[in-house]
């Protein structure tokens, strides 16, 4: 938990504040952005619960979900950074 907190804190400071990514985002973008992750989380919970019932053991399913989540998070982070780099020019200028 501490590593996750530090990682997101550094990313927020370096990218959102440091690169001034907040200039290229609207309030609507920021308000709707978390819902993509929430939908994915619910699908993973339902899928993981079904797999756990089917296999009878939560261990392998948990490892699979952790691997998938890690992959998706890294991919989303890289995509977000690439989009932020391409639109680094503030909209108001």
Helices and strands as residue ranges (DSSP letters): H 2-11, I 12-18, G 21-24, H 27-55, H 58-86
